[in-house]
């Protein structure tokens, strides 16, 4: 497990996903590509299917991009996908967006402005852009805050109405 509780996995050429700890524990002889998280392994399985069905031309795992020469800064993406028309896109699977990643993302976009990058996360069994998840989370938070504000306002009015009634009774 990594610091973000991601379990490392190995995916074989036929697309079978194995947890790395199981392979080590039982001393299995499994060859395949190692991924830092189960989500990455599952996206690799999805890319294998897309290539098989002719939806994409090809893909590369863990392509390395040099972002800066001195001091040397590199970025290792999760996938470089080649579309049917020959265009390419970088795909990165994230559970948590770290500050280091945000800095490298800005450097990447400055150095490779024509190469689009997709940052995806898994939500309810589907890979969706992380920006969509952030927008939905922010909308939920705004809705909750509005409800809290509304209920506090109603409680405030109820208290002032009660206090006014007490004052009116005391004046009699």
N, CA, C and O of each residue as an XYZ file, in Angstrom:
688
protein
N       0.841     -1.193      0.000
C       0.000      0.000      0.000
C       0.880      1.247      0.000
O       1.953      1.266      0.603
N       0.415      2.268     -0.673
C       1.127      3.530     -0.690
C       0.515      4.447      0.363
O      -0.384      4.056      1.107
N       1.022      5.667      0.408
C       0.515      6.582      1.432
C      -0.932      6.992      1.208
O      -1.560      7.537      2.116
N      -1.480      6.741      0.013
C      -2.880      7.066     -0.255
C      -3.743      5.815     -0.255
O      -4.832      5.818     -0.829
N      -3.272      4.741      0.381
C      -3.985      3.468      0.499
C      -4.276      2.814     -0.846
O      -5.235      2.053     -0.977
N      -3.451      3.108     -1.840
C      -3.615      2.474     -3.149
C      -2.844      1.161     -3.140
O      -1.680      1.118     -2.740
N      -3.492      0.102     -3.579
C      -2.850     -1.203     -3.626
C      -2.209     -1.394     -4.987
O      -2.864     -1.233     -6.017
N      -0.929     -1.738     -4.993
C      -0.219     -1.983     -6.240
C      -0.725     -3.276     -6.858
O      -0.998     -4.255     -6.164
N      -0.845     -3.256     -8.188
C      -1.362     -4.422     -8.902
C      -0.463     -4.733    -10.091
O       0.321     -3.897    -10.540
N      -0.597     -5.951    -10.584
C       0.085     -6.375    -11.798
C      -0.994     -6.894    -12.743
O      -1.842     -7.700    -12.361
N      -0.944     -6.415    -13.985
C      -1.914     -6.841    -14.987
C      -1.146     -7.610    -16.066
O      -0.173     -7.107    -16.627
N      -1.592     -8.814    -16.341
C      -0.944     -9.659    -17.344
C      -1.342     -9.223    -18.751
O      -2.225     -8.384    -18.931
N      -0.677     -9.805    -19.739
C      -0.938     -9.452    -21.139
C      -2.376     -9.746    -21.554
O      -2.925     -9.059    -22.416
N      -2.999    -10.773    -20.942
C      -4.386    -11.092    -21.285
C      -5.396    -10.249    -20.517
O      -6.603    -10.395    -20.712
N      -4.905     -9.354    -19.632
C      -5.791     -8.433    -18.930
C      -6.203     -8.874    -17.539
O      -7.067     -8.243    -16.929
N      -5.603     -9.949    -17.014
C      -5.941    -10.408    -15.666
C      -5.228     -9.539    -14.644
O      -4.030     -9.283    -14.767
N      -5.958     -9.087    -13.640
C      -5.426     -8.186    -12.624
C      -5.134     -8.960    -11.344
O      -5.999     -9.675    -10.837
N      -3.907     -8.819    -10.816
C      -3.500     -9.464     -9.569
C      -3.026     -8.408     -8.583
O      -2.283     -7.500     -8.958
N      -3.448     -8.515     -7.327
C      -2.881     -7.669     -6.281
C      -1.448     -8.107     -6.052
O      -1.162     -9.301     -5.970
N      -0.539     -7.131     -5.949
C       0.882     -7.454     -5.814
C       1.173     -8.244     -4.541
O       2.036     -9.122     -4.542
N       0.467     -7.942     -3.464
C       0.750     -8.622     -2.200
C       0.407    -10.110     -2.286
O       1.048    -10.923     -1.620
N      -0.586    -10.480     -3.087
C      -0.943    -11.894     -3.253
C       0.171    -12.627     -3.994
O       0.530    -13.749     -3.635
N       0.710    -11.995     -5.020
C       1.800    -12.602     -5.787
C       3.011    -12.834     -4.896
O       3.639    -13.891     -4.954
N       3.337    -11.839     -4.070
C       4.493    -11.977     -3.169
C       4.224    -13.024     -2.090
O       5.094    -13.838     -1.782
N       3.035    -13.004     -1.524
C       2.718    -13.913     -0.419
C       2.777    -15.378     -0.848
O       3.309    -16.227     -0.133
N       2.222    -15.658     -2.028
C       2.179    -17.041     -2.491
C       3.299    -17.367     -3.482
O       3.320    -18.447     -4.074
N       4.222    -16.428     -3.654
C       5.388    -16.615     -4.529
C       4.978    -17.103     -5.915
O       5.531    -18.069     -6.442
N       4.000    -16.414     -6.490
C       3.499    -16.765     -7.818
C       4.425    -16.212     -8.898
O       5.061    -15.173     -8.718
N       4.489    -16.906     -9.997
C       5.287    -16.448    -11.133
C       4.342    -15.787    -12.134
O       3.812    -16.438    -13.034
N       4.144    -14.474    -11.956
C       3.233    -13.723    -12.809
C       4.028    -12.617    -13.489
O       4.708    -11.830    -12.830
N       3.935    -12.566    -14.810
C       4.592    -11.479    -15.538
C       3.522    -10.570    -16.109
O       2.500    -11.018    -16.628
N       3.787     -9.301    -15.997
C       2.838     -8.317    -16.487
C       3.334     -6.923    -16.177
O       4.496     -6.735    -15.815
N       2.473     -5.964    -16.316
C       2.818     -4.568    -16.061
C       2.349     -4.196    -14.670
O       1.216     -4.482    -14.283
N       3.234     -3.553    -13.922
C       2.940     -3.161    -12.543
C       2.355     -1.745    -12.541
O       2.876     -0.843    -13.197
N       1.273     -1.572    -11.797
C       0.634     -0.274    -11.660
C       0.577      0.109    -10.187
O       0.520     -0.752     -9.309
N       0.592      1.419     -9.932
C       0.602      1.920     -8.561
C      -0.745      1.830     -7.865
O      -0.821      1.968     -6.644
N      -1.805      1.601     -8.623
C      -3.118      1.491     -7.998
C      -4.001      0.550     -8.804
O      -3.758      0.282     -9.981
N      -5.014      0.067     -8.140
C      -5.976     -0.825     -8.789
C      -6.739     -0.074     -9.889
O      -7.081     -0.650    -10.922
N      -7.003      1.221     -9.653
C      -7.702      2.033    -10.644
C      -6.924      2.098    -11.958
O      -7.508      1.992    -13.036
N      -5.595      2.272    -11.860
C      -4.759      2.306    -13.061
C      -4.822      0.963    -13.788
O      -4.931      0.920    -15.013
N      -4.754     -0.123    -13.034
C      -4.831     -1.453    -13.621
C      -6.151     -1.680    -14.330
O      -6.193     -2.287    -15.401
N      -7.225     -1.194    -13.735
C      -8.543     -1.343    -14.352
C      -8.664     -0.501    -15.623
O      -9.305     -0.918    -16.588
N      -8.048      0.681    -15.621
C      -8.081      1.504    -16.838
C      -7.253      0.837    -17.938
O      -7.611      0.902    -19.114
N      -6.145      0.196    -17.553
C      -5.332     -0.555    -18.520
C      -6.178     -1.659    -19.158
O      -6.118     -1.871    -20.369
N      -6.965     -2.357    -18.340
C      -7.856     -3.390    -18.874
C      -8.842     -2.787    -19.876
O      -9.130     -3.385    -20.913
N      -9.353     -1.598    -19.555
C     -10.289     -0.914    -20.442
C      -9.611     -0.539    -21.763
O     -10.211     -0.673    -22.830
N      -8.361     -0.070    -21.693
C      -7.629      0.275    -22.909
C      -7.357     -0.960    -23.762
O      -7.397     -0.885    -24.990
N      -7.082     -2.093    -23.123
C      -6.887     -3.332    -23.870
C      -8.141     -3.669    -24.681
O      -8.053     -4.055    -25.846
N      -9.304     -3.516    -24.050
C     -10.561     -3.785    -24.747
C     -10.809     -2.785    -25.874
O     -11.247     -3.164    -26.961
N     -10.527     -1.508    -25.614
C     -10.726     -0.489    -26.650
C      -9.837     -0.763    -27.858
O     -10.268     -0.584    -28.998
N      -8.599     -1.196    -27.618
C      -7.703     -1.530    -28.726
C      -8.213     -2.766    -29.471
O      -8.183     -2.815    -30.701
N      -8.676     -3.750    -28.723
C      -9.188     -4.984    -29.320
C     -10.405     -4.705    -30.210
O     -10.539     -5.300    -31.279
N     -11.289     -3.806    -29.772
C     -12.495     -3.488    -30.528
C     -12.278     -2.410    -31.584
O     -13.221     -2.025    -32.276
N     -11.052     -1.921    -31.716
C     -10.743     -0.935    -32.743
C     -11.177      0.474    -32.422
O     -11.311      1.293    -33.331
N     -11.400      0.784    -31.156
C     -11.801      2.137    -30.763
C     -10.604      3.072    -30.663
O     -10.749      4.282    -30.832
N      -9.419      2.524    -30.389
C      -8.173      3.283    -30.358
C      -7.137      2.515    -31.167
O      -7.257      1.306    -31.364
N      -6.123      3.229    -31.631
C      -5.075      2.590    -32.423
C      -4.122      1.819    -31.515
O      -3.868      0.635    -31.738
N      -3.598      2.490    -30.494
C      -2.632      1.865    -29.584
C      -2.489      2.724    -28.329
O      -3.065      3.807    -28.230
N      -1.718      2.222    -27.385
C      -1.421      2.996    -26.184
C      -0.087      2.544    -25.612
O       0.384      1.442    -25.891
N       0.508      3.407    -24.813
C       1.773      3.129    -24.138
C       1.564      3.337    -22.650
O       0.887      4.275    -22.228
N       2.151      2.454    -21.864
C       2.066      2.587    -20.413
C       3.288      3.343    -19.896
O       4.407      3.147    -20.370
N       3.053      4.188    -18.939
C       4.083      4.933    -18.219
C       5.058      5.687    -19.133
O       6.271      5.522    -19.006
N       4.535      6.519    -20.060
C       5.454      7.319    -20.877
C       6.122      8.387    -20.017
O       5.511      8.933    -19.097
N       7.375      8.675    -20.326
C       8.161      9.620    -19.537
C       8.348     10.908    -20.332
O       8.733     10.877    -21.501
N       8.072     12.037    -19.689
C       8.216     13.348    -20.307
C       9.204     14.172    -19.488
O       9.090     14.248    -18.264
N      10.169     14.786    -20.162
C      11.106     15.684    -19.499
C      10.477     17.062    -19.493
O      10.197     17.631    -20.548
N      10.256     17.595    -18.304
C       9.605     18.893    -18.174
C      10.606     20.028    -18.070
O      10.328     21.156    -18.475
N      11.784     19.715    -17.517
C      12.798     20.740    -17.292
C      14.147     20.042    -17.265
O      14.285     18.960    -16.695
N      15.161     20.679    -17.896
C      16.490     20.065    -17.963
C      17.314     20.308    -16.703
O      17.855     19.365    -16.124
N      17.413     21.563    -16.277
C      18.229     21.878    -15.104
C      17.414     22.606    -14.060
O      16.939     23.698    -14.373
N      17.206     22.129    -12.880
C      17.411     20.738    -12.477
C      16.402     19.853    -13.213
O      15.308     20.292    -13.566
N      16.792     18.618    -13.432
C      15.980     17.718    -14.243
C      14.671     17.382    -13.509
O      14.671     16.880    -12.385
N      13.569     17.676    -14.187
C      12.236     17.365    -13.672
C      11.535     16.514    -14.729
O      11.404     16.922    -15.883
N      11.091     15.340    -14.323
C      10.385     14.463    -15.254
C       8.987     14.183    -14.735
O       8.695     14.286    -13.544
N       8.144     13.828    -15.678
C       6.764     13.469    -15.353
C       6.480     12.138    -16.026
O       6.626     12.005    -17.241
N       6.079     11.164    -15.243
C       5.715      9.858    -15.791
C       4.201      9.762    -15.727
O       3.609      9.641    -14.654
N       3.594      9.820    -16.897
C       2.134      9.725    -16.990
C       1.731      8.260    -16.866
O       2.584      7.373    -16.872
N       0.456      8.015    -16.755
C      -0.016      6.635    -16.687
C      -0.109      6.015    -18.083
O       0.309      4.877    -18.295
N      -0.668      6.786    -19.043
C      -0.860      6.237    -20.385
C      -0.718      7.329    -21.433
O      -1.050      8.491    -21.197
N      -0.216      6.928    -22.597
C      -0.214      7.768    -23.787
C      -1.037      7.014    -24.822
O      -0.618      5.964    -25.309
N      -2.208      7.550    -25.159
C      -3.152      6.864    -26.037
C      -3.082      7.474    -27.437
O      -3.146      8.692    -27.605
N      -2.948      6.600    -28.436
C      -2.962      7.032    -29.831
C      -4.331      6.702    -30.409
O      -4.751      5.545    -30.432
N      -5.016      7.740    -30.874
C      -6.360      7.578    -31.419
C      -6.288      7.022    -32.842
O      -5.200      6.915    -33.407
N      -7.421      6.672    -33.417
C      -7.481      6.117    -34.767
C      -6.972      7.097    -35.826
O      -6.407      6.678    -36.837
N      -7.170      8.408    -35.598
C      -6.718      9.418    -36.556
C      -5.238      9.776    -36.381
O      -4.721     10.631    -37.100
N      -4.553      9.125    -35.429
C      -3.128      9.374    -35.206
C      -2.839     10.400    -34.122
O      -1.694     10.540    -33.693
N      -3.858     11.114    -33.675
C      -3.649     12.082    -32.600
C      -3.392     11.340    -31.296
O      -3.781     10.184    -31.130
N      -2.730     12.030    -30.380
C      -2.392     11.411    -29.101
C      -2.938     12.230    -27.951
O      -3.167     13.434    -28.069
N      -3.140     11.545    -26.834
C      -3.559     12.202    -25.598
C      -2.921     11.473    -24.432
O      -2.691     10.265    -24.487
N      -2.644     12.211    -23.392
C      -2.076     11.651    -22.169
C      -3.217     11.430    -21.190
O      -4.085     12.289    -21.035
N      -3.214     10.274    -20.530
C      -4.237      9.959    -19.533
C      -3.544      9.685    -18.210
O      -2.605      8.892    -18.142
N      -4.007     10.338    -17.174
C      -3.484     10.100    -15.829
C      -4.659      9.745    -14.928
O      -5.664     10.455    -14.906
N      -4.535      8.662    -14.195
C      -5.578      8.203    -13.288
C      -5.211      8.680    -11.889
O      -4.120      8.392    -11.398
N      -6.110      9.403    -11.255
C      -5.831      9.956     -9.926
C      -6.956      9.637     -8.956
O      -8.138      9.739     -9.286
N      -6.560      9.250     -7.754
C      -7.507      9.138     -6.664
C      -7.467     10.432     -5.874
O      -8.488     10.933     -5.404
N      -6.240     10.968     -5.739
C      -5.999     12.201     -4.997
C      -5.065     13.063     -5.835
O      -4.036     12.588     -6.315
N      -5.421     14.319     -6.008
C      -4.563     15.253     -6.738
C      -3.630     15.920     -5.745
O      -4.077     16.706     -4.910
N      -2.334     15.618     -5.824
C      -1.367     16.186     -4.889
C      -0.858     17.534     -5.394
O      -1.035     17.872     -6.565
N      -0.232     18.294     -4.512
C       0.325     19.585     -4.916
C       1.483     19.379     -5.892
O       1.664     20.180     -6.808
N       2.260     18.325     -5.708
C       3.355     18.017     -6.635
C       2.807     17.760     -8.029
O       3.362     18.236     -9.019
N       1.722     17.008     -8.103
C       1.113     16.730     -9.406
C       0.628     18.017    -10.064
O       0.805     18.194    -11.269
N       0.025     18.913     -9.300
C      -0.484     20.164     -9.872
C       0.648     20.988    -10.482
O       0.486     21.587    -11.546
N       1.798     21.015     -9.798
C       2.956     21.752    -10.318
C       3.445     21.102    -11.613
O       3.701     21.788    -12.602
N       3.571     19.771    -11.595
C       4.037     19.067    -12.791
C       3.040     19.207    -13.940
O       3.440     19.267    -15.103
N       1.761     19.260    -13.625
C       0.736     19.444    -14.650
C       0.912     20.790    -15.343
O       0.819     20.876    -16.567
N       1.164     21.837    -14.569
C       1.381     23.166    -15.156
C       2.632     23.185    -16.020
O       2.627     23.768    -17.104
N       3.704     22.554    -15.553
C       4.929     22.469    -16.347
C       4.690     21.680    -17.631
O       5.175     22.058    -18.697
N       3.936     20.576    -17.524
C       3.629     19.746    -18.681
C       2.841     20.547    -19.718
O       3.163     20.521    -20.906
N       1.817     21.254    -19.266
C       0.978     22.024    -20.183
C       1.756     23.162    -20.840
O       1.461     23.541    -21.973
N       2.757     23.712    -20.128
C       3.577     24.770    -20.712
C       4.541     24.205    -21.759
O       4.766     24.828    -22.797
N       5.106     23.035    -21.489
C       6.095     22.445    -22.408
C       5.433     21.725    -23.581
O       5.966     21.747    -24.691
N       4.297     21.097    -23.360
C       3.591     20.335    -24.402
C       2.168     20.884    -24.578
O       1.201     20.201    -24.240
N       2.033     22.104    -25.100
C       0.690     22.708    -25.176
C      -0.258     22.023    -26.159
O      -1.475     22.144    -26.021
N       0.280     21.302    -27.154
C      -0.594     20.669    -28.149
C      -1.013     19.259    -27.754
O      -1.871     18.665    -28.405
N      -0.418     18.718    -26.695
C      -0.735     17.362    -26.254
C      -1.762     17.422    -25.120
O      -1.425     17.812    -24.002
N      -3.013     17.037    -25.401
C      -4.039     17.125    -24.347
C      -3.802     16.091    -23.246
O      -3.312     14.990    -23.496
N      -4.155     16.469    -22.045
C      -4.022     15.565    -20.901
C      -5.382     15.421    -20.228
O      -6.077     16.406    -19.980
N      -5.744     14.177    -19.939
C      -6.988     13.879    -19.234
C      -6.638     13.344    -17.860
O      -5.835     12.419    -17.736
N      -7.225     13.911    -16.842
C      -7.047     13.410    -15.485
C      -8.374     12.768    -15.104
O      -9.395     13.446    -14.986
N      -8.346     11.456    -14.915
C      -9.568     10.701    -14.664
C      -9.562     10.091    -13.272
O      -8.507      9.824    -12.697
N     -10.743      9.879    -12.750
C     -10.932      9.164    -11.487
C     -12.120      8.229    -11.688
O     -12.942      8.423    -12.584
N     -12.188      7.233    -10.851
C     -13.279      6.276    -10.982
C     -14.393      6.652    -10.015
O     -14.174      6.866     -8.823
N     -15.609      6.725    -10.582
C     -16.775      7.060     -9.768
C     -17.907      6.138    -10.186
O     -18.320      6.128    -11.345
N     -18.398      5.374     -9.241
C     -19.497      4.427     -9.491
C     -19.205      3.502    -10.667
O     -20.074      3.241    -11.499
N     -17.961      3.009    -10.721
C     -17.582      2.037    -11.739
C     -17.252      2.614    -13.094
O     -17.024      1.866    -14.044
N     -17.221      3.937    -13.205
C     -16.958      4.601    -14.477
C     -15.800      5.562    -14.323
O     -15.645      6.181    -13.271
N     -14.975      5.698    -15.367
C     -13.889      6.669    -15.345
C     -14.422      7.998    -15.862
O     -14.890      8.091    -16.997
N     -14.346      9.024    -15.023
C     -14.847     10.350    -15.372
C     -13.746     11.376    -15.094
O     -12.867     11.138    -14.267
N     -13.798     12.525    -15.792
C     -12.804     13.571    -15.529
C     -12.869     14.042    -14.078
O     -13.951     14.223    -13.520
N     -11.709     14.233    -13.484
C     -11.643     14.629    -12.073
C     -12.280     16.003    -11.872
O     -12.793     16.286    -10.789
N     -12.258     16.866    -12.900
C     -12.891     18.184    -12.790
C     -14.395     18.054    -12.591
O     -14.998     18.837    -11.857
N     -14.997     17.070    -13.242
C     -16.436     16.832    -13.084
C     -16.739     16.431    -11.639
O     -17.718     16.897    -11.057
N     -15.913     15.579    -11.070
C     -16.102     15.148     -9.683
C     -15.949     16.339     -8.743
O     -16.711     16.478     -7.786
N     -14.961     17.200     -9.012
C     -14.752     18.393     -8.181
C     -15.948     19.329     -8.259
O     -16.378     19.875     -7.243
N     -16.498     19.522     -9.487
C     -17.666     20.405     -9.640
C     -18.871     19.854     -8.879
O     -19.585     20.601     -8.209
N     -19.091     18.539     -8.986
C     -20.223     17.919     -8.284
C     -20.060     18.047     -6.773
O     -21.027     18.311     -6.058
N     -18.838     17.859     -6.294
C     -18.569     17.973     -4.860
C     -18.806     19.408     -4.376
O     -19.387     19.624     -3.312
N     -18.349     20.389     -5.171
C     -18.550     21.791     -4.811
C     -20.037     22.146     -4.818
O     -20.502     22.887     -3.953
N     -20.783     21.621     -5.791
C     -22.228     21.892     -5.855
C     -22.941     21.299     -4.638
O     -23.828     21.930     -4.063
N     -22.548     20.078     -4.248
C     -23.147     19.466     -3.047
C     -22.842     20.302     -1.817
O     -23.711     20.514     -0.971
N     -21.608     20.777     -1.717
C     -21.206     21.576     -0.555
C     -21.996     22.895     -0.515
O     -22.442     23.327      0.548
N     -22.163     23.528     -1.691
C     -22.952     24.780     -1.734
C     -24.395     24.521     -1.313
O     -24.976     25.308     -0.567
N     -24.972     23.424     -1.787
C     -26.357     23.101     -1.438
C     -26.497     22.863      0.059
O     -27.455     23.327      0.678
N     -25.548     22.146      0.637
C     -25.587     21.887      2.091
C     -25.459     23.193      2.856
O     -26.185     23.427      3.822
N     -24.526     24.053      2.417
C     -24.343     25.342      3.106
C     -25.593     26.209      3.010
O     -25.940     26.904      3.965
N     -26.268     26.175      1.869
C     -27.511     26.942      1.724
C     -28.589     26.413      2.662
O     -29.318     27.190      3.278
N     -28.688     25.088      2.770
C     -29.665     24.502      3.694
C     -29.364     24.896      5.139
O     -30.266     25.242      5.901
N     -28.095     24.839      5.498
C     -27.694     25.209      6.867
C     -28.018     26.676      7.117
O     -28.565     27.031      8.160
N     -27.674     27.527      6.148
C     -27.921     28.957      6.293
C     -29.425     29.235      6.420
O     -29.854     30.047      7.239
N     -30.209     28.543      5.593
C     -31.661     28.725      5.627
C     -32.223     28.268      6.972
O     -33.063     28.947      7.562
N     -31.756     27.112      7.454
C     -32.277     26.610      8.729
C     -31.829     27.492      9.885
O     -32.585     27.678     10.838
N     -30.616     28.040      9.825
C     -30.166     28.953     10.872
C     -30.997     30.230     10.846
O     -31.330     30.784     11.894
N     -31.331     30.695      9.644
C     -32.167     31.893      9.516
C     -33.547     31.661     10.085
O     -34.088     32.534     10.764
N     -34.139     30.490      9.822
C     -35.459     30.175     10.360
C     -35.410     30.057     11.873
O     -36.327     30.507     12.561
N     -34.347     29.453     12.399
C     -34.206     29.341     13.853
C     -34.025     30.708     14.484
O     -34.542     30.967     15.571
N     -33.295     31.582     13.811
C     -33.061     32.923     14.330
C     -34.384     33.679     14.420
O     -34.661     34.351     15.414
N     -35.211     33.559     13.354
C     -36.516     34.227     13.361
C     -37.414     33.644     14.445
O     -38.165     34.380     15.086
N     -37.348     32.358     14.653
C     -38.172     31.723     15.689
C     -37.767     32.234     17.063
O     -38.621     32.486     17.913
N     -36.457     32.388     17.281
C     -35.988     32.893     18.577
C     -36.430     34.332     18.784
O     -36.884     34.691     19.871
N     -36.304     35.156     17.757
C     -36.687     36.560     17.915
C     -38.189     36.684     18.105
O     -38.638     37.550     18.856
N     -38.984     35.838     17.440
C     -40.435     35.850     17.628
C     -40.782     35.454     19.060
O     -41.654     36.058     19.685
N     -40.078     34.411     19.588
C     -40.321     33.973     20.965
C     -39.943     35.080     21.939
O     -40.666     35.351     22.898
N     -38.788     35.726     21.680
C     -38.344     36.805     22.560
C     -39.314     37.980     22.523
O     -39.573     38.600     23.554
N     -39.841     38.286     21.366
C     -40.805     39.391     21.262
C     -42.070     39.060     22.049
O     -42.655     39.941     22.680
N     -42.487     37.828     22.019
C     -43.671     37.401     22.767
C     -43.444     37.534     24.270
O     -44.327     37.963     25.012
N     -42.231     37.155     24.705
C     -41.903     37.273     26.132
C     -41.890     38.717     26.558
O     -42.394     39.050     27.630
N     -41.326     39.582     25.740
C     -41.259     40.996     26.066
C     -42.670     41.565     26.140
O     -42.970     42.340     27.049
N     -43.535     41.202     25.210
C     -44.905     41.682     25.178
C     -45.645     41.238     26.458
O     -46.392     42.027     27.039
N     -45.443     39.979     26.901
C     -46.105     39.477     28.116
C     -45.579     40.194     29.345
O     -46.344     40.479     30.267
N     -44.280     40.492     29.374
C     -43.694     41.170     30.527
C     -44.188     42.603     30.651
O     -44.238     43.144     31.756
N     -44.550     43.222     29.544
C     -45.009     44.607     29.581
C     -46.417     44.707     30.136
O     -46.817     45.779     30.591
N     -47.175     43.633     30.115
C     -48.566     43.676     30.585
C     -48.654     43.709     32.039
O     -49.754     43.747     32.590
